[in-house]
C-alpha cells in the first residue's frame, strides 16, 4: 500500500490547478469542527435547504460542502443525490476532495476530464438522481469536499458541453452526499506471448502484450513498458507505436481501458547479433500500471524466444570405382562436415545400400542396422569438424539380374539443421555382367577295347574369357 499512497498523493497534488473560486471555497475551519467520520460503512449528509452551484455566478460556481474525517487509508467512493431540470443542458459538476490544509487533492480513480471526475448532465431529465461522483484514495485525516460547476473547467474540457454553451444559471441542486469504502477494485492484468517458441537468424518475430481490465471499473492512465533483449532490435509496431524509448525499454501510454476490455500491443523484432553459443534465450520483461490498480500480482509478464543450436551439416559420399564386375568388391566413403554456426547434436547418419551389395570391413562400425540400411549415431560434432566412415561393398554374383546399376543413398539428420539441401548424397556405380566362354572337350584313352579291359574318358572345360567364370557345373 505504501507504493500506492506515494503514487496517488504526489501525482494528485501536482494536478490541482483551479484555486479557490469564491470566499466560501477557502473558509474551511468551521466545517471540520464537526466532520463526518468515515470508517467501514457508508455515511451521508443531507442538505436542507438544497445546496447548489451555478454557471452564471462566480460566487456560486464552487462551494465547500462538508468535512470528512478518514480513519483508515483506503479507497472511498462518493455519491451525490442531485436534482436536474430537463430544460437545462449543462448541469454538470465535479467534487473535489482536498486535505484540510489544501496541500493534497487526490485525483479520483475514475477521472474523465483531466484530473477531475465530471458528472455530466443526463439530458432531458427533470428528477433527482443518485450519481457516482468519484473514487478517491484517502490517507487518514480531515478532508474538505467541495462541489464545482462544470463551468469551472469547460474551457479546458469542452467535449462535454451541450447546446453550444451555457444558458443562464444551469444550476445543479445537491440533496445528499454519501461517502463510504469502495467495494470494487481497479485491476488490469498483463499477459505476454511470442509469435513462436524459436527464432532463426534474419527471421522476424513478435512479442505480443495484452492488457486486460479484469475489474468492473474503467481503469485510467495506463503505462505499459517492455524491455528489448540484448542482441535484439525492434523492426515494427503493427498496432501502437511506443510513446517513448528509454535505453532498452519501450513505453506506451493509454488513456483508459473499459471493464473487461483488452488492448493488444505487438512489437516486431529481429536478432541483430548471434550469440557465441546456442541454444540462447532472449527474454522481454514487461509491466503495466493503471491508476488506482493495487493488485500488483498480475501487472508483470515475460516471454522468451529461443535461438536453437543452428548448424549446417554437409554430406558427401563417394565410391572408389565407377563400374564393377559382378562378384567383385569396392569401397564406399561417407563424410559430413559441420559448417556451423553452432555445435550439432543428436546426429544420425543413415546409408541405404543397394540390395545386391553386402558391407564389410568398416572403418567405424555402424551403431545399428535395419535391413539394407546402416546407421551411425553421434552425440555432437563441433563447428568445422568432420566425421567419415568407409567400408567394403561386396557385389553379388547375380547382381545384374536385379539392375545394371548400384544406386546408393545416404542422409545425415540432426535437429536444428538449417540447410537440408546438402544433407543427402547419392552414388551410382555401374554393374558389368561377368562374361565367360566355356569350351568343353572330351577324350578317351582307347579307340577299342577287349572285354574287361579298362579305359578312361577325360572331360576338359576351358574358360576362354574374358572374365572368370563362377559356379560352373
MARLOKOL-430450 format. One record per residue: residue in one letter; x, y, z of N, C-alpha, C in turn. Coordinates in steps of 0.02 Angstrom, whole numbers, padded with zeros to 5 digits, always signed. Layout:
<lumkols>
AXYZXYZXYZ...
</lumkols>
This chain:
<lumkols>
X+00041-00061+00000+00000+00000+00000+00042+00063+00000X+00105+00061+00026+00147+00120+00028+00160+00148-00042X+00173+00102-00089+00185+00124-00158+00123+00161-00185X+00064+00132-00171+00002+00162-00195-00007+00232-00167X+00004+00240-00101-00005+00306-00071+00040+00358-00103X+00102+00341-00110+00150+00389-00139+00128+00409-00209X+00107+00361-00247+00090+00374-00316+00029+00420-00322X-00024+00404-00285-00085+00442-00294-00079+00512-00264X-00050+00517-00206-00049+00582-00173-00001+00631-00206X+00057+00608-00225+00104+00655-00257+00081+00675-00326X+00054+00627-00364+00029+00644-00431-00029+00693-00425X-00074+00680-00379-00134+00721-00373-00117+00792-00354X-00070+00801-00308-00055+00869-00285-00031+00912-00343X+00003+00884-00391+00028+00922-00447-00025+00938-00499X-00082+00906-00495-00133+00915-00546-00187+00965-00527X-00188+00987-00464-00239+01034-00443-00220+01104-00467X-00255+01129-00517-00237+01192-00549-00289+01247-00540X-00345+01230-00507-00401+01277-00509-00393+01335-00462X-00377+01323-00399-00376+01376-00349-00446+01393-00328X-00455+01431-00274-00522+01446-00248-00561+01490-00297X-00626+01477-00300-00669+01516-00344-00710+01568-00306X-00712+01562-00240-00751+01610-00201-00724+01610-00130X-00749+01656-00090-00729+01657-00019-00750+01593+00015X-00806+01565-00005-00831+01504+00027-00784+01446+00016X-00749+01447-00040-00703+01392-00057-00648+01385-00006X-00625+01440+00024-00569+01438+00070-00589+01441+00143X-00653+01450+00156-00675+01453+00225-00691+01383+00249X-00640+01348+00276-00647+01277+00292-00643+01263+00366X-00621+01311+00406-00607+01295+00476-00668+01271+00514X-00725+01304+00502-00784+01285+00540-00812+01218+00517X-00803+01200+00453-00829+01136+00429-00799+01077+00466X-00735+01081+00480-00701+01024+00513-00709+01024+00588X-00747+01074+00615-00764+01070+00686-00812+01012+00699X-00850+00994+00648-00898+00938+00655-00894+00894+00594X-00838+00856+00586-00828+00816+00525-00874+00755+00523X-00886+00732+00463-00922+00669+00452-00870+00613+00454X-00875+00570+00504-00824+00519+00514-00839+00458+00470X-00789+00439+00431-00796+00384+00384-00753+00325+00410X-00786+00269+00423-00750+00210+00446-00759+00154+00396X-00794+00101+00416-00801+00042+00373-00870+00036+00342X-00909+00088+00343-00975+00086+00312-00990+00155+00282X-01041+00158+00240-01059+00220+00206-01095+00267+00254X-01074+00330+00254-01108+00381+00294-01131+00435+00246X-01178+00476+00268-01207+00526+00223-01224+00590+00260X-01230+00643+00221-01254+00707+00248-01304+00736+00199X-01362+00754+00227-01415+00785+00187-01408+00861+00189X-01431+00894+00136-01426+00966+00131-01496+00995+00125X-01516+01032+00176-01582+01064+00177-01574+01132+00211X-01586+01185+00177-01610+01187+00108-01557+01161+00059X-01580+01149-00001-01535+01120-00052-01476+01167-00065X-01419+01136-00077-01359+01172-00095-01352+01169-00171X-01330+01223-00200-01324+01222-00273-01262+01260-00295X-01239+01240-00355-01188+01278-00390-01218+01299-00457X-01196+01358-00481-01225+01385-00542-01169+01407-00588X-01186+01415-00652-01137+01434-00702-01130+01509-00711X-01181+01547-00692-01180+01618-00708-01164+01663-00649X-01139+01635-00595-01122+01675-00536-01057+01647-00508X-01002+01685-00515-00937+01661-00492-00936+01645-00418X-00979+01677-00380-00980+01664-00308-01012+01597-00293X-01050+01570-00340-01083+01506-00329-01061+01452-00378X-01006+01463-00413-00983+01412-00460-00948+01356-00423X-00929+01368-00360-00898+01317-00319-00917+01330-00246X-00928+01275-00208-00947+01284-00138-00920+01226-00098X-00893+01240-00039-00872+01188+00006-00932+01158+00040X-00937+01091+00039-00996+01057+00063-00990+01033+00135X-00937+00995+00149-00930+00964+00214-00859+00944+00226X-00844+00926+00287-00778+00899+00306-00787+00826+00324X-00745+00783+00296-00748+00712+00313-00683+00693+00350X-00690+00648+00398-00633+00625+00436-00619+00552+00418X-00561+00538+00388-00542+00471+00367-00499+00440+00422X-00517+00380+00444-00480+00345+00496-00430+00294+00469X-00445+00267+00410-00403+00214+00382-00388+00230+00309X-00325+00223+00291-00306+00235+00221-00338+00182+00176X-00375+00205+00126-00411+00158+00082-00442+00198+00025X-00477+00160-00018-00515+00191-00073-00586+00204-00049X-00611+00265-00064-00678+00284-00042-00717+00311-00102X-00780+00291-00104-00824+00312-00159-00872+00366-00133X-00879+00419-00173-00926+00472-00158-00985+00469-00207X-01044+00474-00179-01105+00477-00219-01143+00540-00200X-01181+00566-00248-01220+00627-00235-01292+00617-00261X-01339+00642-00221-01409+00644-00246-01420+00716-00271X-01436+00721-00336-01437+00785-00370-01503+00795-00406X-01528+00856-00404-01589+00873-00441-01572+00905-00507X-01606+00880-00560-01593+00905-00628-01656+00935-00658X-01646+00980-00706-01701+01012-00743-01692+00996-00817X-01743+00968-00848-01739+00947-00918-01725+01005-00965X-01743+01066-00946-01734+01124-00990-01661+01149-00990X-01621+01125-00943-01551+01146-00940-01506+01089-00965X-01458+01107-01008-01419+01055-01042-01350+01044-01012X-01327+01090-00970-01257+01085-00946-01254+01089-00870X-01295+01046-00838-01294+01042-00765-01241+00991-00742X-01182+00999-00767-01128+00954-00747-01091+00981-00686X-01060+00936-00648-01023+00957-00589-00969+00905-00574X-00923+00925-00530-00874+00877-00505-00859+00894-00433X-00843+00842-00394-00824+00850-00324-00748+00850-00319X-00723+00891-00275-00651+00890-00258-00645+00873-00185X-00594+00833-00169-00581+00813-00100-00509+00834-00085X-00502+00883-00041-00435+00909-00025-00422+00905+00050X-00359+00894+00066-00341+00893+00136-00359+00960+00168X-00367+00959+00234-00391+01019+00269-00347+01079+00256X-00281+01068+00247-00237+01124+00233-00228+01136+00158X-00266+01101+00116-00265+01108+00043-00199+01089+00011X-00157+01052+00047-00092+01032+00018-00097+00972-00028X-00149+00932-00019-00158+00872-00060-00230+00868-00082X-00240+00859-00147-00307+00849-00175-00303+00787-00220X-00317+00728-00195-00309+00667-00235-00352+00668-00298X-00324+00641-00350-00360+00633-00413-00406+00573-00407X-00469+00579-00426-00513+00520-00423-00490+00465-00471X-00497+00404-00449-00476+00348-00490-00513+00346-00557X-00575+00366-00555-00617+00362-00616-00624+00430-00650X-00571+00470-00648-00573+00537-00679-00585+00530-00754X-00621+00578-00782-00637+00577-00853-00627+00644-00887X-00607+00695-00848-00594+00761-00876-00529+00784-00844X-00473+00762-00873-00409+00777-00840-00408+00745-00771X-00391+00785-00719-00388+00757-00652-00455+00758-00615X-00510+00768-00651-00575+00775-00619-00624+00722-00643X-00669+00703-00598-00724+00658-00615-00785+00701-00628X-00799+00715-00691-00856+00757-00709-00919+00715-00714X-00970+00735-00677-01036+00704-00682-01075+00746-00732X-01088+00719-00790-01118+00758-00844-01193+00762-00837X-01222+00811-00871-01294+00821-00872-01328+00761-00904X-01378+00731-00871-01411+00671-00900-01454+00686-00961X-01466+00750-00976-01503+00770-01036-01576+00748-01035X-01620+00798-01033-01691+00785-01038-01722+00756-00976X-01690+00761-00918-01715+00731-00857-01734+00786-00808X-01795+00783-00783-01817+00826-00728-01833+00781-00669X-01782+00768-00630-01789+00721-00575-01728+00726-00529X-01732+00691-00475-01675+00687-00429-01643+00618-00437X-01578+00618-00452-01542+00556-00465-01483+00548-00417X-01466+00484-00403-01405+00468-00366-01351+00452-00416X-01296+00488-00413-01243+00479-00463-01176+00466-00428X-01133+00427-00462-01065+00417-00438-01025+00480-00450X-00991+00504-00399-00953+00567-00405-00878+00556-00396X-00856+00494-00394-00784+00481-00393-00762+00434-00339X-00707+00398-00354-00674+00354-00306-00605+00385-00292X-00590+00395-00227-00529+00429-00207-00490+00385-00158X-00424+00387-00165-00382+00356-00114-00365+00408-00061X-00384+00396+00001-00376+00446+00054-00336+00417+00112X-00287+00455+00134-00249+00440+00195-00290+00463+00255X-00273+00438+00314-00307+00463+00374-00299+00539+00381X-00354+00572+00401-00352+00644+00411-00418+00676+00392X-00421+00742+00396-00481+00780+00378-00475+00804+00306X-00531+00801+00271-00534+00823+00201-00596+00866+00191X-00589+00918+00151-00645+00961+00131-00671+00937+00064X-00736+00924+00061-00769+00905-00002-00804+00966-00030X-00785+00984-00091-00816+01042-00124-00852+01020-00186X-00905+01056-00203-00944+01045-00264-00929+01101-00313X-00914+01082-00376-00893+01130-00426-00934+01122-00490X-00956+01178-00516-00994+01176-00578-00946+01161-00637X-00974+01126-00686-00935+01111-00747-00906+01174-00778X-00939+01232-00767-00916+01295-00796-00842+01308-00780X-00819+01284-00722-00751+01299-00700-00698+01268-00746X-00715+01213-00778-00664+01179-00819-00687+01171-00892X-00742+01204-00910-00770+01194-00977-00722+01218-01032X-00684+01270-01018-00638+01294-01070-00583+01243-01083X-00563+01207-01032-00510+01157-01039-00536+01091-01066X-00597+01074-01048-00627+01011-01069-00695+01024-01101X-00696+01054-01161-00759+01074-01192-00798+01015-01223X-00770+00956-01224-00803+00900-01258-00869+00880-01225X-00881+00903-01164-00943+00885-01129-00997+00939-01137X-00981+00994-01169-01028+01050-01174-01083+01034-01224X-01143+01049-01205-01202+01036-01248-01235+01102-01267X-01270+01099-01325-01311+01156-01346-01273+01219-01363X-01210+01213-01376-01171+01271-01397-01144+01313-01341X-01162+01299-01279-01134+01339-01224-01183+01343-01166X-01162+01379-01113-01204+01386-01054-01258+01437-01066X-01318+01423-01041-01375+01468-01049-01404+01481-00980X-01387+01537-00951-01413+01554-00886-01378+01517-00830X-01416+01503-00778-01387+01475-00717-01360+01405-00725X-01396+01363-00764-01377+01292-00771-01363+01262-00701X-01409+01275-00654-01396+01260-00583-01399+01185-00570X-01354+01164-00525-01351+01094-00503-01370+01094-00429X-01425+01059-00411-01453+01060-00344-01432+00996-00308X-01396+01003-00253-01371+00946-00215-01418+00932-00156X-01439+00869-00149-01483+00847-00096-01444+00810-00042X-01395+00770-00063-01364+00725-00015-01295+00704-00041X-01247+00693+00003-01182+00666-00013-01170+00604+00029X-01148+00550-00004-01132+00488+00031-01058+00473+00021X-01026+00449+00076-00955+00430+00073-00948+00362+00107X-00914+00316+00073-00904+00250+00102-00848+00213+00068X-00824+00160+00099-00770+00120+00068-00791+00095-00001X-00745+00097-00048-00758+00072-00115-00758-00005-00113X-00808-00035-00141-00815-00108-00138-00792-00143-00202X-00772-00105-00251-00746-00135-00312-00673-00114-00322X-00636-00156-00359-00565-00142-00368-00552-00117-00439X-00497-00081-00445-00471-00063-00511-00413-00110-00524X-00418-00150-00577-00369-00204-00586-00358-00218-00660X-00298-00205-00684-00279-00225-00751-00226-00280-00746X-00231-00328-00792-00184-00385-00793-00146-00383-00859X-00085-00409-00857-00043-00409-00916-00022-00480-00933X-00027-00497-00998-00001-00559-01024+00048-00544-01080X+00098-00586-01087+00148-00577-01140+00162-00644-01173X+00159-00645-01239+00174-00706-01277+00221-00687-01335X+00240-00737-01373+00281-00726-01432+00247-00757-01492X+00271-00739-01551+00242-00767-01612+00261-00840-01622X+00311-00864-01587+00331-00934-01591+00385-00947-01540X+00398-01010-01524+00447-01025-01471+00519-01016-01492X+00534-01020-01557+00603-01015-01579+00610-00960-01631X+00672-00940-01642+00687-00888-01691+00751-00908-01728X+00753-00890-01792+00811-00903-01834+00845-00838-01852X+00908-00839-01869+00942-00778-01892+00904-00748-01951X+00897-00682-01952+00863-00645-02005+00789-00658-02008X+00761-00691-01958+00689-00704-01957+00656-00654-01910X+00603-00622-01934+00565-00575-01893+00519-00614-01847X+00514-00592-01785+00469-00623-01737+00435-00568-01697X+00389-00586-01653+00350-00535-01617+00344-00552-01543X+00347-00500-01502+00324-00503-01434+00254-00472-01433X+00207-00505-01399+00137-00483-01400+00114-00471-01329X+00097-00408-01314+00075-00388-01248-00001-00378-01249X-00034-00405-01199-00107-00397-01195-00125-00371-01126X-00154-00311-01125-00179-00281-01063-00254-00296-01059X-00275-00323-01003-00347-00335-00994-00370-00304-00929X-00425-00267-00934-00457-00240-00874-00502-00294-00845X-00481-00324-00790-00519-00380-00761-00566-00355-00706X-00575-00290-00700-00618-00262-00648-00681-00233-00678X-00731-00217-00635-00793-00187-00661-00788-00112-00671X-00730-00083-00659-00720-00011-00665-00674+00005-00724X-00686+00060-00757-00638+00084-00807-00574+00104-00772X-00518+00080-00799-00453+00098-00770-00420+00150-00815X-00396+00204-00783-00368+00261-00819-00292+00262-00815X-00263+00302-00859-00192+00320-00857-00147+00259-00854X-00151+00218-00906-00110+00158-00907-00041+00173-00938X+00009+00146-00907+00077+00149-00933+00102+00077-00942X+00122+00061-01002+00148-00006-01019+00220+00001-01039X+00263-00043-01013+00332-00043-01036+00354-00114-01050X+00403-00119-01095+00427-00184-01117+00501-00177-01134X+00543-00222-01107+00615-00218-01119+00633-00252-01184X+00686-00226-01215+00713-00255-01276+00773-00298-01257X+00771-00363-01271+00828-00406-01251+00892-00386-01287X+00948-00403-01257+01013-00393-01290+01014-00431-01357X+01049-00402-01406+01057-00430-01473+00992-00431-01513X+00942-00394-01490+00877-00390-01524+00862-00317-01538X+00832-00304-01596+00812-00236-01615+00739-00237-01639X+00698-00189-01617+00630-00184-01644+00631-00169-01718X+00583-00198-01754+00578-00186-01826+00511-00156-01846X+00463-00156-01801+00398-00128-01819+00348-00133-01763X+00296-00091-01768+00243-00089-01717+00176-00090-01753X+00148-00149-01764+00087-00155-01806+00027-00117-01780X+00019-00109-01715-00041-00079-01687-00029-00011-01655X+00020-00008-01611+00033+00054-01574+00108+00067-01572X+00129+00123-01599+00199+00143-01592+00211+00165-01520X+00269+00150-01493+00281+00171-01423+00284+00247-01418X+00265+00272-01360+00268+00344-01348+00339+00366-01332X+00378+00320-01303+00445+00337-01281+00490+00276-01286X+00553+00287-01302+00605+00235-01297+00660+00263-01253X+00671+00229-01197+00723+00249-01150+00770+00190-01141X+00833+00200-01164+00883+00146-01161+00855+00085-01197X+00846+00029-01161+00822-00032-01193+00749-00046-01176X+00709+00006-01162+00640-00005-01140+00593+00038-01181X+00539+00006-01204+00485+00039-01241+00429+00058-01193X+00399+00116-01203+00345+00140-01160+00285+00159-01202X+00226+00138-01180+00163+00159-01210+00119+00189-01155X+00077+00236-01175+00028+00265-01129-00041+00259-01160X-00089+00239-01119-00158+00233-01142-00203+00270-01092X-00251+00307-01119-00294+00348-01076-00336+00305-01030X-00365+00252-01056-00409+00210-01015-00423+00145-01050X-00447+00097-01012-00472+00034-01040-00536+00017-01003X-00592+00008-01039-00656-00006-01007-00657-00074-00972X-00707-00086-00931-00711-00150-00895-00713-00209-00943X-00673-00260-00928-00671-00323-00965-00648-00316-01037X-00617-00260-01054-00591-00249-01121-00516-00260-01122X-00489-00270-01183-00418-00284-01191-00386-00233-01239X-00322-00222-01229-00280-00186-01277-00222-00232-01294X-00214-00248-01358-00160-00292-01380-00106-00250-01414X-00046-00258-01391+00010-00217-01415+00066-00264-01438X+00069-00280-01502+00125-00320-01527+00183-00275-01549X+00244-00301-01542+00301-00267-01573+00347-00319-01604X+00370-00303-01664+00410-00350-01704+00484-00337-01692X+00524-00390-01703+00595-00383-01689+00634-00433-01731X+00701-00422-01732+00748-00468-01764+00811-00471-01721X+00847-00527-01729+00913-00531-01699+00961-00489-01740X+01000-00448-01707+01049-00408-01742+01120-00434-01730X+01126-00485-01689+01191-00515-01674+01179-00586-01650X+01223-00632-01671+01218-00701-01648+01261-00711-01586X+01234-00744-01536+01274-00756-01476+01329-00807-01489X+01375-00811-01442+01432-00856-01451+01414-00929-01445X+01359-00946-01414+01339-01015-01406+01264-01021-01411X+01241-01081-01422+01169-01093-01427+01155-01163-01397X+01093-01175-01373+01036-01129-01378+01044-01067-01333X+01015-01012-01357+01015-00949-01320+00943-00924-01313X+00928-00895-01255+00861-00872-01240+00860-00796-01239X+00810-00767-01272+00801-00694-01274+00734-00678-01241X+00737-00644-01185+00678-00633-01143+00663-00558-01139X+00600-00542-01149+00575-00474-01139+00533-00473-01076X+00547-00426-01032+00509-00416-00970+00464-00356-00979X+00401-00362-00957+00353-00308-00967+00311-00298-00905X+00283-00238-00899+00239-00223-00843+00191-00168-00864X+00134-00166-00828+00084-00115-00841+00063-00086-00774X+00048-00022-00774+00019+00010-00715-00042+00048-00737X-00092+00047-00694-00154+00084-00707-00171+00124-00645X-00200+00182-00654-00216+00225-00597-00263+00188-00550X-00244+00184-00487-00282+00152-00433-00281+00076-00436X-00241+00047-00479-00234-00026-00481-00187-00046-00424X-00215-00082-00375-00175-00101-00317-00156-00175-00318X-00177-00212-00369-00160-00283-00374-00098-00289-00418X-00040-00289-00385+00022-00292-00423+00040-00363-00445X+00003-00413-00422+00020-00483-00437+00012-00499-00511X-00032-00463-00546-00044-00479-00617-00022-00423-00663X+00022-00379-00639+00043-00321-00679+00106-00332-00719X+00139-00389-00711+00201-00400-00747+00199-00467-00783X+00239-00473-00835+00241-00534-00875+00307-00536-00912X+00323-00594-00938+00383-00601-00979+00372-00655-01030X+00409-00652-01084+00405-00703-01136+00473-00709-01169X+00487-00768-01195+00554-00782-01223+00549-00817-01290X+00599-00806-01330+00610-00846-01390+00679-00878-01383X+00687-00935-01415+00749-00973-01410+00782-00977-01478X+00845-00961-01480+00886-00972-01539+00915-01042-01532X+00893-01091-01574+00918-01159-01568+00991-01163-01587X+01023-01219-01571+01093-01228-01592+01097-01243-01667X+01087-01192-01706+01082-01198-01778+01149-01221-01808X+01145-01261-01860+01205-01285-01893+01188-01309-01963X+01239-01317-02003+01232-01342-02071+01279-01402-02079X+01250-01461-02082+01289-01522-02095+01289-01535-02169X+01348-01541-02198+01355-01554-02270+01384-01624-02280X+01347-01666-02317+01365-01737-02326+01391-01750-02397X+01442-01790-02402+01465-01815-02467+01476-01891-02462X+01467-01925-02520+01479-01997-02522+01513-02013-02589X+01563-02054-02585+01600-02073-02646+01610-02148-02648X+01624-02173-02708+01645-02242-02718+01712-02241-02754X+01753-02290-02741+01820-02290-02772+01821-02318-02842X+01763-02335-02869+01757-02358-02939+01695-02327-02970X+01696-02322-03035+01636-02300-03072+01594-02360-03094X+01627-02418-03105+01592-02478-03126+01627-02538-03093X+01590-02592-03089+01616-02650-03053+01586-02714-03083X+01627-02766-03086+01603-02832-03108+01561-02865-03054X+01512-02902-03075+01476-02943-03028+01525-02987-02990X+01511-02995-02924+01553-03039-02884+01617-03006-02860X+01627-02941-02875+01687-02906-02854+01671-02862-02793X+01720-02826-02771+01712-02782-02713+01742-02714-02727X+01714-02662-02694+01741-02594-02698+01729-02560-02631X+01745-02496-02625+01738-02461-02561+01695-02398-02568X+01651-02389-02518+01613-02327-02510+01646-02285-02455X+01644-02219-02462+01666-02173-02409+01612-02120-02400X+01591-02111-02337+01543-02059-02319+01577-02009-02274X+01563-01945-02285+01593-01893-02243+01546-01834-02239X+01538-01807-02178+01500-01745-02172+01537-01698-02125X+01524-01632-02137+01558-01578-02101+01507-01532-02070X+01521-01507-02011+01478-01457-01979+01502-01387-01999X+01463-01353-02041+01480-01286-02063+01458-01232-02015X+01430-01253-01957+01412-01204-01905+01344-01170-01918X+01328-01118-01880+01375-01083-01835+01381-01113-01765X+01342-01166-01749+01345-01193-01682+01356-01269-01684X+01373-01296-01627+01384-01368-01620+01320-01405-01639X+01330-01459-01679+01273-01502-01697+01268-01559-01646X+01207-01576-01629+01197-01629-01579+01144-01679-01603X+01148-01739-01573+01099-01792-01589+01098-01806-01664X+01154-01826-01691+01162-01834-01763+01152-01908-01781X+01116-01920-01836+01108-01987-01863+01129-01987-01936X+01176-02031-01953+01196-02043-02022+01167-02109-02044X+01129-02109-02098+01100-02171-02122+01119-02181-02195X+01131-02245-02211+01154-02262-02279+01112-02321-02303X+01075-02310-02357+01033-02363-02385+01071-02397-02441X+01090-02459-02430+01131-02495-02478+01088-02526-02533X+01116-02534-02594+01080-02572-02645+01071-02645-02622X+01019-02676-02645+01005-02745-02622+01057-02795-02645X+01097-02778-02697+01146-02825-02723+01213-02819-02687X+01217-02777-02635+01281-02764-02601+01276-02786-02529X+01329-02817-02504+01336-02832-02433+01399-02798-02407X+01395-02763-02348+01451-02724-02324+01497-02766-02279X+01560-02743-02274+01608-02774-02229+01666-02727-02219X+01711-02743-02172+01772-02706-02161+01759-02631-02149X+01721-02616-02097+01703-02547-02081+01761-02512-02045X+01772-02449-02064+01819-02408-02025+01789-02386-01959X+01723-02377-01959+01685-02363-01898+01623-02407-01900X+01616-02450-01852+01559-02496-01853+01493-02458-01847X+01441-02480-01882+01376-02448-01876+01349-02455-01805X+01309-02406-01784+01275-02410-01720+01217-02459-01723X+01188-02467-01782+01131-02512-01791+01123-02526-01865X+01087-02580-01879+01068-02596-01948+00995-02615-01949X+00963-02604-02006+00894-02624-02015+00884-02639-02088X+00883-02704-02105+00877-02724-02174+00938-02701-02213X+00926-02662-02266+00981-02637-02308+01009-02570-02283X+00987-02547-02225+01006-02481-02201+01055-02485-02143X+01108-02444-02147+01157-02440-02093+01148-02373-02057X+01159-02373-01991+01151-02313-01951+01213-02300-01909X+01233-02236-01907+01285-02214-01860+01256-02157-01818X+01266-02159-01753+01241-02108-01708+01299-02069-01678X+01294-02002-01678+01345-01960-01647+01311-01913-01597X+01341-01906-01539+01313-01860-01489+01321-01788-01511X+01378-01770-01540+01389-01700-01559+01445-01696-01610X+01448-01639-01644+01501-01625-01691+01514-01550-01689X+01575-01531-01671+01592-01461-01664+01594-01427-01733X+01593-01361-01731+01597-01322-01793+01664-01336-01827X+01661-01348-01893+01719-01362-01937+01746-01433-01928X+01717-01473-01884+01739-01542-01878+01704-01585-01930X+01736-01642-01948+01707-01689-01996+01703-01758-01964X+01658-01797-01991+01653-01868-01973+01653-01908-02038X+01693-01961-02041+01695-02001-02102+01696-02075-02084X+01671-02115-02130+01670-02188-02122+01676-02219-02191X+01714-02272-02195+01720-02309-02258+01710-02383-02245X+01689-02418-02296+01679-02491-02289+01681-02523-02358X+01690-02588-02357+01693-02626-02420+01624-02646-02441X+01610-02640-02505+01545-02661-02533+01557-02722-02577X+01527-02778-02559+01536-02841-02595+01475-02852-02640X+01487-02857-02704+01434-02861-02754+01416-02935-02765X+01352-02950-02765+01328-03018-02779+01348-03039-02849X+01355-03105-02858+01372-03133-02924+01316-03122-02974X+01255-03121-02949+01197-03113-02995+01167-03044-02991X+01209-02995-02977+01183-02927-02966+01145-02900-03025X+01168-02915-03086+01135-02886-03144+01066-02914-03157X+01049-02969-03124+00980-02995-03132+00930-02948-03099X+00954-02903-03054+00910-02854-03021+00912-02787-03057X+00972-02764-03070+00981-02699-03103+01051-02696-03130X+01063-02652-03179+01130-02644-03205+01166-02584-03173X+01136-02557-03116+01167-02501-03081+01160-02512-03006X+01209-02492-02969+01206-02493-02896+01194-02420-02873X+01134-02407-02849+01115-02339-02827+01114-02338-02751X+01154-02294-02722+01160-02290-02650+01142-02220-02626X+01099-02215-02575+01078-02151-02547+01096-02148-02473X+01131-02094-02454+01148-02082-02384+01119-02015-02362X+01101-02009-02298+01071-01948-02270+01097-01937-02200X+01110-01874-02183+01127-01856-02114+01070-01815-02085X+01052-01830-02023+00994-01799-01991+01015-01770-01924X+00989-01711-01908+01003-01680-01843+00951-01626-01830X+00928-01619-01767+00883-01563-01752+00918-01496-01765X+00878-01447-01784+00903-01379-01794+00949-01371-01854X+00945-01418-01901+00981-01412-01964+00952-01355-02005X+00995-01313-02032+00970-01253-02067+00972-01260-02143X+01008-01310-02169+01016-01315-02242+01006-01388-02263X+00945-01411-02268+00933-01481-02286+00954-01499-02357X+00969-01450-02398+00986-01464-02468+01051-01503-02476X+01095-01500-02425+01158-01537-02431+01164-01593-02379X+01106-01616-02357+01105-01670-02306+01102-01739-02336X+01096-01745-02402+01092-01810-02435+01144-01815-02490X+01164-01876-02504+01213-01888-02559+01198-01955-02591X+01204-01958-02657+01191-02019-02694+01253-02038-02736X+01268-02102-02737+01323-02128-02778+01296-02183-02822X+01314-02181-02886+01292-02232-02934+01354-02268-02961X+01355-02333-02957+01409-02374-02985+01378-02421-03037X+01405-02420-03097+01378-02463-03150+01402-02535-03139X+01356-02581-03152+01372-02652-03146+01392-02680-03215X+01446-02717-03216+01468-02750-03277+01456-02825-03269X+01413-02856-03312+01400-02928-03306+01464-02968-03320X+01471-03021-03286+01529-03065-03299+01515-03105-03363X+01564-03108-03408+01559-03145-03471+01615-03197-03474X+01595-03259-03485+01645-03313-03491+01625-03359-03548X+01675-03382-03588+01663-03428-03644+01693-03496-03624X+01650-03542-03602+01673-03608-03579+01671-03657-03638X+01728-03688-03650+01733-03739-03704+01744-03808-03672X+01704-03855-03693+01708-03923-03664+01736-03971-03717X+01785-04010-03697+01811-04064-03741+01813-04130-03702X+01806-04184-03739+01804-04250-03708+01847-04298-03748X+01889-04336-03714+01933-04386-03749+01927-04452-03714X+01953-04507-03750+01953-04575-03722+02023-04604-03734X+02043-04646-03687+02112-04673-03691+02121-04725-03745X+02069-04757-03768+02075-04811-03819+02022-04800-03872X+02039-04822-03931+01989-04820-03984+01944-04881-03980X+01975-04939-03957+01937-05001-03950+01964-05038-03889X+01923-05079-03861+01943-05117-03801+01915-05186-03804X+01950-05232-03767+01926-05300-03757+01883-05302-03695X+01847-05358-03691+01804-05366-03632+01847-05365-03570X+01824-05329-03522+01855-05321-03457+01922-05285-03461X+01935-05254-03517+01997-05215-03521+01980-05142-03502X+02013-05109-03453+01996-05041-03432+02015-04989-03484X+01978-04933-03481+01996-04874-03521+01969-04813-03483X+01983-04754-03506+01962-04692-03469+01938-04638-03517X+01888-04600-03492+01866-04538-03526+01897-04478-03490X+01911-04426-03526+01936-04363-03497+01894-04304-03521X+01865-04265-03473+01824-04205-03488+01865-04143-03471X+01868-04097-03517+01907-04035-03507+01863-03974-03520X+01859-03930-03469+01822-03866-03476+01872-03810-03478X+01868-03770-03529+01915-03715-03538+01876-03649-03539X+01897-03600-03496+01866-03533-03496+01906-03489-03544X+01874-03474-03599+01907-03434-03650+01896-03357-03638X+01872-03340-03574+01867-03270-03553+01806-03234-03582X+01804-03168-03570+01859-03129-03542+01860-03127-03465X+01805-03151-03431+01802-03146-03358+01804-03214-03326X+01824-03213-03264+01823-03275-03226+01752-03301-03221X+01745-03368-03229+01679-03399-03226+01671-03428-03154X+01612-03416-03125+01596-03443-03059+01538-03491-03063X+01535-03535-03013+01479-03582-03007+01471-03624-03070X+01526-03652-03093+01524-03693-03153+01500-03763-03133X+01454-03790-03171+01428-03857-03158+01438-03900-03219
</lumkols>
